[in-house]
Amino acid sequence: MSVALLFKMAAVGILVMILGQVLKNSGKEEYSFFVGLAGLILVLSWLVPYISELFETVENLFQLGG
């Protein structure tokens, strides 16, 4: 995992936190929820290849693949 990905994830987290607070303070709590959900989905979509690689490594380590 590269350091750039960690910085991207941190930037998304900070941005989601700021937008969430602004939306909550303006009385739009439902939009705040959706902003947080969108941030979570974005970060998870970045992590899926790494999770897949982890499962493949574990599978190869224990020779679980046919």
All heavy atoms as TSV, in Angstrom:
chain	resi	resn	atom	element	x	y	z
A	1	MET	N	N	0.858	-1.176	0.000
A	1	MET	CA	C	0.000	0.000	0.000
A	1	MET	C	C	0.898	1.232	0.000
A	1	MET	O	O	1.827	1.340	0.790
A	1	MET	CB	C	-0.906	-0.019	1.232
A	1	MET	CG	C	-1.896	1.105	1.243
A	1	MET	SD	S	-2.980	1.187	2.681
A	1	MET	CE	C	-3.634	-0.429	2.783
A	2	SER	N	N	0.607	2.150	-0.852
A	2	SER	CA	C	1.458	3.321	-0.968
A	2	SER	C	C	1.043	4.395	0.044
A	2	SER	O	O	-0.083	4.427	0.533
A	2	SER	CB	C	1.382	3.882	-2.382
A	2	SER	OG	O	0.094	4.392	-2.630
A	3	VAL	N	N	1.986	5.258	0.298
A	3	VAL	CA	C	1.738	6.357	1.231
A	3	VAL	C	C	0.742	7.338	0.620
A	3	VAL	O	O	-0.066	7.940	1.344
A	3	VAL	CB	C	3.066	7.054	1.585
A	3	VAL	CG1	C	2.843	8.251	2.468
A	3	VAL	CG2	C	4.007	6.075	2.249
A	4	ALA	N	N	0.742	7.451	-0.705
A	4	ALA	CA	C	-0.191	8.361	-1.370
A	4	ALA	C	C	-1.635	7.961	-1.097
A	4	ALA	O	O	-2.502	8.824	-0.919
A	4	ALA	CB	C	0.078	8.377	-2.868
A	5	LEU	N	N	-1.900	6.645	-1.053
A	5	LEU	CA	C	-3.248	6.174	-0.758
A	5	LEU	C	C	-3.655	6.559	0.664
A	5	LEU	O	O	-4.796	6.964	0.903
A	5	LEU	CB	C	-3.343	4.667	-0.949
A	5	LEU	CG	C	-4.703	4.038	-0.685
A	5	LEU	CD1	C	-5.738	4.579	-1.665
A	5	LEU	CD2	C	-4.618	2.541	-0.769
A	6	LEU	N	N	-2.732	6.459	1.590
A	6	LEU	CA	C	-3.036	6.852	2.974
A	6	LEU	C	C	-3.360	8.340	3.065
A	6	LEU	O	O	-4.284	8.749	3.787
A	6	LEU	CB	C	-1.872	6.501	3.889
A	6	LEU	CG	C	-1.606	5.016	4.082
A	6	LEU	CD1	C	-0.343	4.822	4.914
A	6	LEU	CD2	C	-2.778	4.342	4.731
A	7	PHE	N	N	-2.612	9.160	2.326
A	7	PHE	CA	C	-2.886	10.594	2.332
A	7	PHE	C	C	-4.226	10.902	1.673
A	7	PHE	O	O	-4.961	11.783	2.123
A	7	PHE	CB	C	-1.763	11.367	1.630
A	7	PHE	CG	C	-0.527	11.506	2.462
A	7	PHE	CD1	C	0.708	11.183	1.931
A	7	PHE	CD2	C	-0.584	11.953	3.772
A	7	PHE	CE1	C	1.861	11.306	2.695
A	7	PHE	CE2	C	0.556	12.081	4.550
A	7	PHE	CZ	C	1.783	11.761	4.004
A	8	LYS	N	N	-4.573	10.151	0.607
A	8	LYS	CA	C	-5.875	10.344	-0.031
A	8	LYS	C	C	-7.000	9.992	0.931
A	8	LYS	O	O	-7.994	10.709	1.022
A	8	LYS	CB	C	-5.994	9.466	-1.280
A	8	LYS	CG	C	-5.364	10.018	-2.507
A	8	LYS	CD	C	-5.961	9.294	-3.714
A	8	LYS	CE	C	-4.923	8.531	-4.450
A	8	LYS	NZ	N	-5.448	7.807	-5.621
A	9	MET	N	N	-6.835	8.895	1.646
A	9	MET	CA	C	-7.859	8.479	2.602
A	9	MET	C	C	-8.004	9.514	3.718
A	9	MET	O	O	-9.124	9.829	4.135
A	9	MET	CB	C	-7.524	7.113	3.182
A	9	MET	CG	C	-7.678	6.005	2.191
A	9	MET	SD	S	-7.187	4.332	2.673
A	9	MET	CE	C	-6.914	4.370	4.392
A	10	ALA	N	N	-6.899	10.042	4.187
A	10	ALA	CA	C	-6.950	11.067	5.228
A	10	ALA	C	C	-7.630	12.334	4.718
A	10	ALA	O	O	-8.435	12.949	5.427
A	10	ALA	CB	C	-5.542	11.383	5.723
A	11	ALA	N	N	-7.329	12.707	3.477
A	11	ALA	CA	C	-7.948	13.902	2.896
A	11	ALA	C	C	-9.452	13.723	2.755
A	11	ALA	O	O	-10.233	14.645	3.058
A	11	ALA	CB	C	-7.323	14.209	1.541
A	12	VAL	N	N	-9.885	12.550	2.315
A	12	VAL	CA	C	-11.319	12.286	2.199
A	12	VAL	C	C	-11.966	12.324	3.578
A	12	VAL	O	O	-13.046	12.878	3.749
A	12	VAL	CB	C	-11.570	10.934	1.492
A	12	VAL	CG1	C	-13.022	10.504	1.634
A	12	VAL	CG2	C	-11.190	11.021	0.034
A	13	GLY	N	N	-11.302	11.753	4.571
A	13	GLY	CA	C	-11.841	11.775	5.929
A	13	GLY	C	C	-12.009	13.182	6.468
A	13	GLY	O	O	-13.046	13.510	7.061
A	14	ILE	N	N	-11.013	14.009	6.257
A	14	ILE	CA	C	-11.088	15.401	6.724
A	14	ILE	C	C	-12.187	16.158	5.987
A	14	ILE	O	O	-12.978	16.892	6.594
A	14	ILE	CB	C	-9.728	16.095	6.568
A	14	ILE	CG1	C	-8.718	15.485	7.540
A	14	ILE	CG2	C	-9.845	17.598	6.770
A	14	ILE	CD1	C	-7.285	15.913	7.292
A	15	LEU	N	N	-12.258	15.959	4.673
A	15	LEU	CA	C	-13.283	16.632	3.874
A	15	LEU	C	C	-14.684	16.198	4.273
A	15	LEU	O	O	-15.585	17.025	4.429
A	15	LEU	CB	C	-13.046	16.353	2.390
A	15	LEU	CG	C	-13.956	17.061	1.403
A	15	LEU	CD1	C	-13.746	18.568	1.480
A	15	LEU	CD2	C	-13.689	16.567	0.000
A	16	VAL	N	N	-14.873	14.915	4.489
A	16	VAL	CA	C	-16.183	14.402	4.907
A	16	VAL	C	C	-16.551	14.943	6.280
A	16	VAL	O	O	-17.701	15.317	6.522
A	16	VAL	CB	C	-16.185	12.858	4.883
A	16	VAL	CG1	C	-17.356	12.292	5.655
A	16	VAL	CG2	C	-16.198	12.350	3.456
A	17	MET	N	N	-15.574	15.007	7.170
A	17	MET	CA	C	-15.845	15.528	8.506
A	17	MET	C	C	-16.276	16.999	8.446
A	17	MET	O	O	-17.255	17.397	9.089
A	17	MET	CB	C	-14.602	15.393	9.383
A	17	MET	CG	C	-14.788	15.881	10.792
A	17	MET	SD	S	-13.298	15.826	11.787
A	17	MET	CE	C	-12.259	16.990	10.934
A	18	ILE	N	N	-15.573	17.799	7.664
A	18	ILE	CA	C	-15.904	19.224	7.562
A	18	ILE	C	C	-17.272	19.417	6.916
A	18	ILE	O	O	-18.111	20.173	7.416
A	18	ILE	CB	C	-14.809	19.972	6.784
A	18	ILE	CG1	C	-13.532	20.026	7.617
A	18	ILE	CG2	C	-15.263	21.377	6.413
A	18	ILE	CD1	C	-12.323	20.543	6.864
A	19	LEU	N	N	-17.504	18.710	5.787
A	19	LEU	CA	C	-18.801	18.834	5.128
A	19	LEU	C	C	-19.932	18.341	6.022
A	19	LEU	O	O	-21.015	18.941	6.045
A	19	LEU	CB	C	-18.798	18.057	3.815
A	19	LEU	CG	C	-18.066	18.690	2.648
A	19	LEU	CD1	C	-18.026	17.726	1.470
A	19	LEU	CD2	C	-18.705	19.994	2.254
A	20	GLY	N	N	-19.691	17.273	6.760
A	20	GLY	CA	C	-20.706	16.760	7.669
A	20	GLY	C	C	-21.072	17.759	8.743
A	20	GLY	O	O	-22.259	17.949	9.059
A	21	GLN	N	N	-20.083	18.412	9.310
A	21	GLN	CA	C	-20.362	19.406	10.349
A	21	GLN	C	C	-21.099	20.620	9.786
A	21	GLN	O	O	-22.018	21.147	10.420
A	21	GLN	CB	C	-19.051	19.853	11.015
A	21	GLN	CG	C	-18.449	18.802	11.905
A	21	GLN	CD	C	-19.373	18.417	13.037
A	21	GLN	OE1	O	-19.999	19.255	13.675
A	21	GLN	NE2	N	-19.470	17.118	13.273
A	22	VAL	N	N	-20.689	21.057	8.599
A	22	VAL	CA	C	-21.365	22.198	7.976
A	22	VAL	C	C	-22.829	21.857	7.694
A	22	VAL	O	O	-23.730	22.662	7.963
A	22	VAL	CB	C	-20.625	22.619	6.681
A	22	VAL	CG1	C	-21.463	23.587	5.861
A	22	VAL	CG2	C	-19.278	23.233	7.010
A	23	LEU	N	N	-23.058	20.659	7.166
A	23	LEU	CA	C	-24.431	20.269	6.861
A	23	LEU	C	C	-25.263	20.068	8.126
A	23	LEU	O	O	-26.445	20.431	8.156
A	23	LEU	CB	C	-24.439	18.994	6.016
A	23	LEU	CG	C	-23.970	19.173	4.575
A	23	LEU	CD1	C	-23.756	17.821	3.931
A	23	LEU	CD2	C	-24.967	20.004	3.790
A	24	LYS	N	N	-24.678	19.505	9.169
A	24	LYS	CA	C	-25.420	19.331	10.427
A	24	LYS	C	C	-25.794	20.674	11.036
A	24	LYS	O	O	-26.896	20.850	11.549
A	24	LYS	CB	C	-24.601	18.526	11.426
A	24	LYS	CG	C	-24.668	17.043	11.193
A	24	LYS	CD	C	-23.911	16.295	12.265
A	24	LYS	CE	C	-23.914	14.815	11.964
A	24	LYS	NZ	N	-23.172	14.052	12.968
A	25	ASN	N	N	-24.858	21.622	10.995
A	25	ASN	CA	C	-25.129	22.935	11.583
A	25	ASN	C	C	-26.140	23.730	10.779
A	25	ASN	O	O	-26.765	24.650	11.313
A	25	ASN	CB	C	-23.834	23.729	11.731
A	25	ASN	CG	C	-22.944	23.166	12.818
A	25	ASN	OD1	O	-23.417	22.514	13.736
A	25	ASN	ND2	N	-21.650	23.398	12.690
A	26	SER	N	N	-26.299	23.397	9.509
A	26	SER	CA	C	-27.287	24.103	8.701
A	26	SER	C	C	-28.628	23.376	8.683
A	26	SER	O	O	-29.538	23.767	7.957
A	26	SER	CB	C	-26.771	24.291	7.273
A	26	SER	OG	O	-26.601	23.052	6.633
A	27	GLY	N	N	-28.746	22.309	9.483
A	27	GLY	CA	C	-30.020	21.625	9.613
A	27	GLY	C	C	-30.280	20.570	8.559
A	27	GLY	O	O	-31.412	20.158	8.350
A	28	LYS	N	N	-29.266	20.116	7.880
A	28	LYS	CA	C	-29.425	19.116	6.828
A	28	LYS	C	C	-28.737	17.815	7.245
A	28	LYS	O	O	-27.809	17.349	6.612
A	28	LYS	CB	C	-28.841	19.634	5.525
A	28	LYS	CG	C	-29.318	20.989	5.106
A	28	LYS	CD	C	-29.964	20.905	3.764
A	28	LYS	CE	C	-30.281	22.260	3.214
A	28	LYS	NZ	N	-31.504	22.816	3.612
A	29	GLU	N	N	-29.236	17.206	8.323
A	29	GLU	CA	C	-28.615	16.004	8.866
A	29	GLU	C	C	-28.648	14.838	7.888
A	29	GLU	O	O	-27.722	14.039	7.840
A	29	GLU	CB	C	-29.293	15.588	10.174
A	29	GLU	CG	C	-29.020	16.498	11.351
A	29	GLU	CD	C	-29.968	17.689	11.399
A	29	GLU	OE1	O	-30.951	17.705	10.633
A	29	GLU	OE2	O	-29.701	18.602	12.186
A	30	GLU	N	N	-29.731	14.728	7.102
A	30	GLU	CA	C	-29.820	13.605	6.168
A	30	GLU	C	C	-28.754	13.699	5.077
A	30	GLU	O	O	-28.198	12.692	4.654
A	30	GLU	CB	C	-31.216	13.502	5.545
A	30	GLU	CG	C	-31.653	14.684	4.719
A	30	GLU	CD	C	-32.260	15.829	5.523
A	30	GLU	OE1	O	-32.341	15.734	6.752
A	30	GLU	OE2	O	-32.643	16.822	4.902
A	31	TYR	N	N	-28.448	14.914	4.639
A	31	TYR	CA	C	-27.378	15.080	3.646
A	31	TYR	C	C	-26.015	14.785	4.259
A	31	TYR	O	O	-25.124	14.278	3.586
A	31	TYR	CB	C	-27.397	16.485	3.052
A	31	TYR	CG	C	-28.612	16.763	2.208
A	31	TYR	CD1	C	-29.455	17.820	2.499
A	31	TYR	CD2	C	-28.934	15.951	1.130
A	31	TYR	CE1	C	-30.578	18.082	1.736
A	31	TYR	CE2	C	-30.050	16.202	0.354
A	31	TYR	CZ	C	-30.864	17.269	0.659
A	31	TYR	OH	O	-31.975	17.508	-0.091
A	32	SER	N	N	-25.857	15.110	5.511
A	32	SER	CA	C	-24.618	14.813	6.215
A	32	SER	C	C	-24.370	13.311	6.253
A	32	SER	O	O	-23.244	12.849	6.060
A	32	SER	CB	C	-24.685	15.375	7.638
A	32	SER	OG	O	-23.574	14.984	8.377
A	33	PHE	N	N	-25.427	12.551	6.496
A	33	PHE	CA	C	-25.317	11.092	6.488
A	33	PHE	C	C	-24.871	10.590	5.121
A	33	PHE	O	O	-24.003	9.727	5.013
A	33	PHE	CB	C	-26.661	10.469	6.876
A	33	PHE	CG	C	-26.709	8.986	6.678
A	33	PHE	CD1	C	-26.069	8.133	7.559
A	33	PHE	CD2	C	-27.369	8.445	5.586
A	33	PHE	CE1	C	-26.101	6.762	7.374
A	33	PHE	CE2	C	-27.408	7.081	5.393
A	33	PHE	CZ	C	-26.778	6.233	6.286
A	34	PHE	N	N	-25.469	11.123	4.061
A	34	PHE	CA	C	-25.134	10.674	2.715
A	34	PHE	C	C	-23.713	11.066	2.309
A	34	PHE	O	O	-23.052	10.339	1.568
A	34	PHE	CB	C	-26.145	11.192	1.699
A	34	PHE	CG	C	-27.471	10.485	1.793
A	34	PHE	CD1	C	-28.621	11.192	2.060
A	34	PHE	CD2	C	-27.555	9.116	1.636
A	34	PHE	CE1	C	-29.837	10.550	2.153
A	34	PHE	CE2	C	-28.764	8.455	1.729
A	34	PHE	CZ	C	-29.913	9.180	1.987
A	35	VAL	N	N	-23.233	12.195	2.784
A	35	VAL	CA	C	-21.843	12.591	2.515
A	35	VAL	C	C	-20.895	11.607	3.188
A	35	VAL	O	O	-19.904	11.181	2.589
A	35	VAL	CB	C	-21.588	14.043	2.987
A	35	VAL	CG1	C	-20.104	14.349	3.039
A	35	VAL	CG2	C	-22.299	15.025	2.083
A	36	GLY	N	N	-21.192	11.243	4.423
A	36	GLY	CA	C	-20.364	10.262	5.119
A	36	GLY	C	C	-20.388	8.905	4.441
A	36	GLY	O	O	-19.356	8.240	4.292
A	37	LEU	N	N	-21.561	8.489	3.997
A	37	LEU	CA	C	-21.690	7.222	3.291
A	37	LEU	C	C	-20.925	7.241	1.970
A	37	LEU	O	O	-20.253	6.269	1.616
A	37	LEU	CB	C	-23.170	6.923	3.050
A	37	LEU	CG	C	-23.505	5.583	2.435
A	37	LEU	CD1	C	-23.046	4.453	3.361
A	37	LEU	CD2	C	-24.994	5.490	2.173
A	38	ALA	N	N	-20.996	8.339	1.240
A	38	ALA	CA	C	-20.267	8.462	-0.025
A	38	ALA	C	C	-18.758	8.413	0.213
A	38	ALA	O	O	-18.021	7.782	-0.553
A	38	ALA	CB	C	-20.648	9.759	-0.729
A	39	GLY	N	N	-18.286	9.055	1.271
A	39	GLY	CA	C	-16.864	9.000	1.607
A	39	GLY	C	C	-16.422	7.592	1.948
A	39	GLY	O	O	-15.351	7.146	1.518
A	40	LEU	N	N	-17.247	6.875	2.690
A	40	LEU	CA	C	-16.931	5.493	3.039
A	40	LEU	C	C	-16.866	4.609	1.802
A	40	LEU	O	O	-15.936	3.814	1.632
A	40	LEU	CB	C	-17.971	4.961	4.018
A	40	LEU	CG	C	-17.812	3.498	4.433
A	40	LEU	CD1	C	-16.538	3.322	5.246
A	40	LEU	CD2	C	-19.021	3.042	5.206
A	41	ILE	N	N	-17.837	4.754	0.906
A	41	ILE	CA	C	-17.848	3.962	-0.321
A	41	ILE	C	C	-16.635	4.287	-1.188
A	41	ILE	O	O	-16.019	3.388	-1.775
A	41	ILE	CB	C	-19.169	4.192	-1.078
A	41	ILE	CG1	C	-20.326	3.567	-0.301
A	41	ILE	CG2	C	-19.104	3.628	-2.497
A	41	ILE	CD1	C	-21.692	3.918	-0.836
A	42	LEU	N	N	-16.268	5.546	-1.272
A	42	LEU	CA	C	-15.099	5.945	-2.059
A	42	LEU	C	C	-13.824	5.299	-1.527
A	42	LEU	O	O	-13.041	4.714	-2.283
A	42	LEU	CB	C	-14.965	7.467	-2.067
A	42	LEU	CG	C	-13.773	8.043	-2.812
A	42	LEU	CD1	C	-13.900	7.743	-4.301
A	42	LEU	CD2	C	-13.683	9.530	-2.565
A	43	VAL	N	N	-13.621	5.382	-0.233
A	43	VAL	CA	C	-12.408	4.808	0.361
A	43	VAL	C	C	-12.413	3.284	0.237
A	43	VAL	O	O	-11.379	2.687	-0.081
A	43	VAL	CB	C	-12.268	5.258	1.836
A	43	VAL	CG1	C	-11.179	4.486	2.538
A	43	VAL	CG2	C	-11.974	6.749	1.897
A	44	LEU	N	N	-13.550	2.657	0.445
A	44	LEU	CA	C	-13.620	1.203	0.291
A	44	LEU	C	C	-13.348	0.771	-1.141
A	44	LEU	O	O	-12.726	-0.268	-1.373
A	44	LEU	CB	C	-14.966	0.675	0.759
A	44	LEU	CG	C	-15.166	0.626	2.267
A	44	LEU	CD1	C	-16.576	0.136	2.590
A	44	LEU	CD2	C	-14.128	-0.252	2.935
A	45	SER	N	N	-13.786	1.570	-2.109
A	45	SER	CA	C	-13.508	1.221	-3.505
A	45	SER	C	C	-12.013	1.312	-3.801
A	45	SER	O	O	-11.511	0.591	-4.660
A	45	SER	CB	C	-14.301	2.118	-4.452
A	45	SER	OG	O	-13.807	3.439	-4.432
A	46	TRP	N	N	-11.303	2.182	-3.112
A	46	TRP	CA	C	-9.844	2.249	-3.267
A	46	TRP	C	C	-9.170	1.053	-2.610
A	46	TRP	O	O	-8.107	0.620	-3.041
A	46	TRP	CB	C	-9.286	3.514	-2.647
A	46	TRP	CG	C	-9.602	4.774	-3.380
A	46	TRP	CD1	C	-9.969	4.886	-4.685
A	46	TRP	CD2	C	-9.585	6.094	-2.856
A	46	TRP	NE1	N	-10.188	6.198	-4.982
A	46	TRP	CE2	C	-9.951	6.958	-3.892
A	46	TRP	CE3	C	-9.298	6.626	-1.604
A	46	TRP	CZ2	C	-10.036	8.336	-3.723
A	46	TRP	CZ3	C	-9.375	7.989	-1.432
A	46	TRP	CH2	C	-9.735	8.839	-2.486
A	47	LEU	N	N	-9.769	0.518	-1.551
A	47	LEU	CA	C	-9.147	-0.564	-0.793
A	47	LEU	C	C	-9.447	-1.960	-1.325
A	47	LEU	O	O	-8.759	-2.906	-0.954
A	47	LEU	CB	C	-9.582	-0.483	0.671
A	47	LEU	CG	C	-9.023	0.695	1.458
A	47	LEU	CD1	C	-9.590	0.670	2.871
A	47	LEU	CD2	C	-7.523	0.666	1.494
A	48	VAL	N	N	-10.463	-2.099	-2.165
A	48	VAL	CA	C	-10.859	-3.427	-2.652
A	48	VAL	C	C	-9.708	-4.180	-3.314
A	48	VAL	O	O	-9.510	-5.371	-3.034
A	48	VAL	CB	C	-12.091	-3.323	-3.580
A	48	VAL	CG1	C	-12.299	-4.590	-4.388
A	48	VAL	CG2	C	-13.326	-3.020	-2.753
A	49	PRO	N	N	-8.902	-3.566	-4.185
A	49	PRO	CA	C	-7.792	-4.331	-4.777
A	49	PRO	C	C	-6.791	-4.838	-3.737
A	49	PRO	O	O	-6.257	-5.947	-3.877
A	49	PRO	CB	C	-7.117	-3.343	-5.722
A	49	PRO	CG	C	-8.130	-2.296	-5.991
A	49	PRO	CD	C	-8.999	-2.234	-4.777
A	50	TYR	N	N	-6.547	-4.063	-2.714
A	50	TYR	CA	C	-5.603	-4.478	-1.676
A	50	TYR	C	C	-6.179	-5.616	-0.834
A	50	TYR	O	O	-5.458	-6.530	-0.430
A	50	TYR	CB	C	-5.216	-3.297	-0.790
A	50	TYR	CG	C	-4.455	-2.236	-1.537
A	50	TYR	CD1	C	-5.068	-1.054	-1.934
A	50	TYR	CD2	C	-3.118	-2.431	-1.867
A	50	TYR	CE1	C	-4.376	-0.091	-2.636
A	50	TYR	CE2	C	-2.420	-1.471	-2.570
A	50	TYR	CZ	C	-3.051	-0.300	-2.953
A	50	TYR	OH	O	-2.361	0.642	-3.655
A	51	ILE	N	N	-7.481	-5.566	-0.561
A	51	ILE	CA	C	-8.124	-6.639	0.188
A	51	ILE	C	C	-8.110	-7.925	-0.631
A	51	ILE	O	O	-7.850	-9.007	-0.109
A	51	ILE	CB	C	-9.551	-6.226	0.590
A	51	ILE	CG1	C	-9.496	-5.074	1.585
A	51	ILE	CG2	C	-10.317	-7.405	1.189
A	51	ILE	CD1	C	-10.835	-4.429	1.865
A	52	SER	N	N	-8.375	-7.794	-1.928
A	52	SER	CA	C	-8.329	-8.957	-2.818
A	52	SER	C	C	-6.934	-9.564	-2.850
A	52	SER	O	O	-6.771	-10.789	-2.793
A	52	SER	CB	C	-8.751	-8.541	-4.223
A	52	SER	OG	O	-8.587	-9.592	-5.124
A	53	GLU	N	N	-5.927	-8.709	-2.927
A	53	GLU	CA	C	-4.542	-9.191	-2.915
A	53	GLU	C	C	-4.213	-9.891	-1.600
A	53	GLU	O	O	-3.519	-10.918	-1.592
A	53	GLU	CB	C	-3.589	-8.017	-3.133
A	53	GLU	CG	C	-2.137	-8.400	-3.197
A	53	GLU	CD	C	-1.237	-7.186	-3.392
A	53	GLU	OE1	O	-1.709	-6.153	-3.903
A	53	GLU	OE2	O	-0.058	-7.278	-3.014
A	54	LEU	N	N	-4.728	-9.379	-0.493
A	54	LEU	CA	C	-4.506	-10.009	0.810
A	54	LEU	C	C	-5.102	-11.415	0.841
A	54	LEU	O	O	-4.455	-12.357	1.289
A	54	LEU	CB	C	-5.115	-9.154	1.922
A	54	LEU	CG	C	-5.138	-9.777	3.316
A	54	LEU	CD1	C	-3.714	-9.946	3.842
A	54	LEU	CD2	C	-5.974	-8.954	4.256
A	55	PHE	N	N	-6.340	-11.556	0.349
A	55	PHE	CA	C	-6.973	-12.874	0.335
A	55	PHE	C	C	-6.220	-13.847	-0.569
A	55	PHE	O	O	-6.081	-15.020	-0.244
A	55	PHE	CB	C	-8.434	-12.779	-0.082
A	55	PHE	CG	C	-9.334	-12.238	0.999
A	55	PHE	CD1	C	-10.361	-11.371	0.689
A	55	PHE	CD2	C	-9.160	-12.593	2.325
A	55	PHE	CE1	C	-11.195	-10.876	1.674
A	55	PHE	CE2	C	-9.984	-12.111	3.324
A	55	PHE	CZ	C	-11.004	-11.246	2.992
A	56	GLU	N	N	-5.734	-13.357	-1.703
A	56	GLU	CA	C	-4.952	-14.223	-2.595
A	56	GLU	C	C	-3.655	-14.664	-1.933
A	56	GLU	O	O	-3.239	-15.824	-2.061
A	56	GLU	CB	C	-4.656	-13.506	-3.904
A	56	GLU	CG	C	-5.852	-13.346	-4.800
A	56	GLU	CD	C	-5.552	-12.516	-6.023
A	56	GLU	OE1	O	-4.361	-12.194	-6.276
A	56	GLU	OE2	O	-6.511	-12.178	-6.747
A	57	THR	N	N	-3.014	-13.773	-1.206
A	57	THR	CA	C	-1.777	-14.107	-0.512
A	57	THR	C	C	-2.025	-15.149	0.573
A	57	THR	O	O	-1.260	-16.108	0.712
A	57	THR	CB	C	-1.157	-12.843	0.111
A	57	THR	OG1	O	-0.939	-11.882	-0.925
A	57	THR	CG2	C	0.147	-13.147	0.811
A	58	VAL	N	N	-3.093	-14.980	1.335
A	58	VAL	CA	C	-3.426	-15.952	2.381
A	58	VAL	C	C	-3.765	-17.300	1.751
A	58	VAL	O	O	-3.343	-18.358	2.250
A	58	VAL	CB	C	-4.585	-15.437	3.265
A	58	VAL	CG1	C	-5.105	-16.527	4.176
A	58	VAL	CG2	C	-4.140	-14.230	4.069
A	59	GLU	N	N	-4.496	-17.259	0.647
A	59	GLU	CA	C	-4.854	-18.494	-0.044
A	59	GLU	C	C	-3.595	-19.231	-0.533
A	59	GLU	O	O	-3.475	-20.431	-0.382
A	59	GLU	CB	C	-5.759	-18.171	-1.225
A	59	GLU	CG	C	-6.255	-19.373	-1.986
A	59	GLU	CD	C	-7.192	-18.960	-3.109
A	59	GLU	OE1	O	-8.205	-18.313	-2.826
A	59	GLU	OE2	O	-6.885	-19.295	-4.259
A	60	ASN	N	N	-2.668	-18.470	-1.104
A	60	ASN	CA	C	-1.418	-19.082	-1.577
A	60	ASN	C	C	-0.543	-19.564	-0.420
A	60	ASN	O	O	0.131	-20.582	-0.537
A	60	ASN	CB	C	-0.634	-18.107	-2.448
A	60	ASN	CG	C	-1.317	-17.853	-3.774
A	60	ASN	OD1	O	-2.082	-18.674	-4.253
A	60	ASN	ND2	N	-1.055	-16.697	-4.352
A	61	LEU	N	N	-0.579	-18.847	0.673
A	61	LEU	CA	C	0.222	-19.215	1.827
A	61	LEU	C	C	-0.206	-20.561	2.393
A	61	LEU	O	O	0.618	-21.408	2.718
A	61	LEU	CB	C	0.122	-18.137	2.907
A	61	LEU	CG	C	0.898	-18.365	4.201
A	61	LEU	CD1	C	2.384	-18.347	3.922
A	61	LEU	CD2	C	0.528	-17.317	5.218
A	62	PHE	N	N	-1.509	-20.757	2.489
A	62	PHE	CA	C	-2.031	-22.003	3.032
A	62	PHE	C	C	-2.414	-23.003	1.946
A	62	PHE	O	O	-2.979	-24.042	2.248
A	62	PHE	CB	C	-3.222	-21.721	3.946
A	62	PHE	CG	C	-2.843	-20.957	5.197
A	62	PHE	CD1	C	-3.220	-19.639	5.340
A	62	PHE	CD2	C	-2.108	-21.570	6.184
A	62	PHE	CE1	C	-2.865	-18.931	6.480
A	62	PHE	CE2	C	-1.748	-20.873	7.336
A	62	PHE	CZ	C	-2.134	-19.537	7.472
A	63	GLN	N	N	-2.124	-22.667	0.717
A	63	GLN	CA	C	-2.390	-23.511	-0.450
A	63	GLN	C	C	-3.840	-23.999	-0.457
A	63	GLN	O	O	-4.125	-25.190	-0.584
A	63	GLN	CB	C	-1.434	-24.685	-0.497
A	63	GLN	CG	C	0.002	-24.236	-0.598
A	63	GLN	CD	C	0.998	-25.350	-0.445
A	63	GLN	OE1	O	0.648	-26.439	-0.033
A	63	GLN	NE2	N	2.238	-25.079	-0.772
A	64	LEU	N	N	-4.759	-23.038	-0.314
A	64	LEU	CA	C	-6.178	-23.363	-0.276
A	64	LEU	C	C	-6.772	-23.452	-1.680
A	64	LEU	O	O	-7.819	-24.047	-1.864
A	64	LEU	CB	C	-6.951	-22.323	0.537
A	64	LEU	CG	C	-6.569	-22.240	2.011
A	64	LEU	CD1	C	-7.300	-21.081	2.668
A	64	LEU	CD2	C	-6.886	-23.524	2.719
A	65	GLY	N	N	-6.114	-22.803	-2.625
A	65	GLY	CA	C	-6.634	-22.815	-4.000
A	65	GLY	C	C	-6.360	-24.153	-4.680
A	65	GLY	O	O	-5.272	-24.698	-4.586
A	66	GLY	N	N	-7.378	-24.691	-5.374
A	66	GLY	CA	C	-7.332	-25.980	-6.007
A	66	GLY	C	C	-6.213	-26.154	-6.928
A	66	GLY	O	O	-5.679	-27.060	-7.340
